[in-house]
Structure formats: structure tokens, C-alpha cells
Amino acid sequence: MGCWVLVAGASRGIGRAAARLLLEEGCSVVVSARGADALRSEFADASENRVKIVPIDFSRTEDLEGYSVEVVNLTGGLSGMLYSAGMQKTLPLTQSKFALAEEIFRLNAFAAFELTRLFAKKGAYNPKGASFVLLSSLAAHEGALGTALYGASKGALEGFVPAAASELAVKKIRLNALILGTVRTGMSRQFIEKMSEGQKKSLLAEYPLGLGEPEDAANFIAYLLSEKARWITGQTFTLDGGHSVRAIYAAREGE
């Protein structure tokens, strides 16, 4: 692919899998997350010429402009960006105070908006073209107890994409989003481990193709970041292992 891609949230889960795949496909990668030690450990086997480690807490949106300057100085301009950083706190709506809403929105949405803005500036991206991918969630589309703020933050992310993509297209920057179902990451495993056996069985029944693996998402992300997707922008894609068609699947299974 011969490019520099920023992976925000690269220390675990989907971000880590995407960074690994991009390296395999020939990209050089800037990997960022809050924990510098975790990043060094995860990418210790990679060439320093191919991987640049730039730790940052993305929820500190006031630091993002300086961060973007550092990334551009290291790369000369990005050919792609994946924003996979995020947080989820499950709380009843009555306990979800404004301070928590602000915390969730800063990391899940505002940082993504700001990075898209900053890396769309002249000199910050490859003038031949670039692709930005933002990660969303089914939580923005389905009701689940305790996820109102998380779902709202992901809904904001999806609402940002069409209008922003229309502005970025004239710069040859593509912007797309992915709605993901349950993927077996460290965060989701912790959540699943707290379930009863009955709850786990019900969850698995909602995914005809099974729960996702980080690599399932990474494969599609790599495609969107590549020139193979040069004619795609302003779109939001759903990767959910058949979850959205489960009612039809269940009915046919019972025939």
C-alpha cells in the first residue's frame, strides 16, 4: 500500500488488529493510545521505520492540535486514519450525569471530529488522496439498558460523516464509518464474563454467523483505507455477523 496510516486506539482490540494487518499489507503506521508501555509491548517486533509510537489520551481534545503536528512531522502527511478509541460505561439514565456524558462524548465523538478536521488541513494529508474511517456501534440503533450515552455518542459520529465527507471529497479525502456488532475484544470479553450462562446463550443466538473477531473488522477497515475503495465516501457500513437479519434467520431455521 505504501502509505502512512494513523491508528487511534492501537493498543488493543480492533485498533491493534487493524494496525497489524496494515503493516502486513505494506503500510507504515502511527500507533497511538493512552498507554505508551502497552504500545511498545504490542509493537516491539516491528521496525522503527515502519511504526511510530505516539502516546496520547484522546479525551484531552485540547492536546490534539499539538499531537497532529507531531504526527505530520513524523510522516509528512497521512494517507489514512482509523479512529477506534472509545469508552463505554453502562449506567441507568438517571445516574448518567452531565460530567459522564461529556467524558464519553469527548472520547467517542469530539476527538474523532477534531482529528478529522486537523488531518484535513493542507500538508497534513497525502495530496494524492487519503481515507479516514471512524468506528460506530449497534448501540446507536438498538435499545439496551444503560447505554443511552454511549449510543448517543456513536450516533453523533454517524451524523458527522455525510456532511463532513461532502466537504472532504474536494480534497480527495474519503470519510466512512463502520457500525460494529459484538466483537470479541478485551472490553467485550469482560462484559460477557459477567453474564449468566442463559444470557451468554441468548447473546450468541443473536449472531447467526457468530460473534466477530477483531480481524473481521480489520479486514474491512484495511479495504476502506486502500485505493480499492477509492469510489466510496460518506457511507456507514454495518458489520454484525447477521445480527440485523436474525429474526428472518430464526424463522427459517424453524421451518
Steps between C-alpha positions, in 0.01 A plus 500: 500500500799732555342749737489641853187424701414623847325246723342667801436241768767256379597334828222241497203349324399619156757779485784260574374247243463771237849637562647151469318433175600836353863421575463163327354675195791741468387809687700684759297575810480760775359319802344703778316433823517615860754240616849536355621176661215301350577636154872422534417148610250435222728628223841406639562269205433768237764709325541851639490622141155347450339574837500831687368491856331823610311454828213735582175512697253580220243626749729801557375673189700811587819299430398378155631792296853457636466126453402544135808715439722228649339232281540709184865569583558124533314397186494795263122461476251217546352272237250364750361512851301254708329637809430201724554658841193501721339423832177349624353534848175317568283705734128570538395828342412655837859445616662624179598849603618772264865455599483139385326600177776750430769238571343246265433751223853642521660163433241334277401794282669837557853363464404332173352825370809696597749253352306493175513880490868521585618235253292652223715813509739569215827316556351262758384240246632346182396732213448193279216399729420365845239290676363544853294233678302550823360216712139505614280242673161332483434680829407806294217302339372253759374558849699340781477578870768738623641598159319827428811719514719253315240456226449876474874560457520244220189646339673838495796339325276360228320832456835671446605281208279602203543877527870479588560258213340741254750769601799268503432348158638806321829432680496134387442392859247223553311469828297195601373335817446142615216386725627195686313228681657311788867431432712287733727770639636531851221743590220279369648189660486666841135585437416147380677337794258675736200345323313194618514190280149577381597854403806378313286249308251775409780726379649233276154423360479860378799450267433243224864518387633507857665784688761695310876490543715816478641370172151494344474875551866559411458339157222739401682798652809422294284485189344842570842649564637361174472628146265209428231711670588819311136551391345470847441791735236635736371151577427309818537123473366235737714200599295291742522131420140488381363659817274738305337210314476264796117501510484370142779254573323366809170462313663306217696282741170393653340400167 
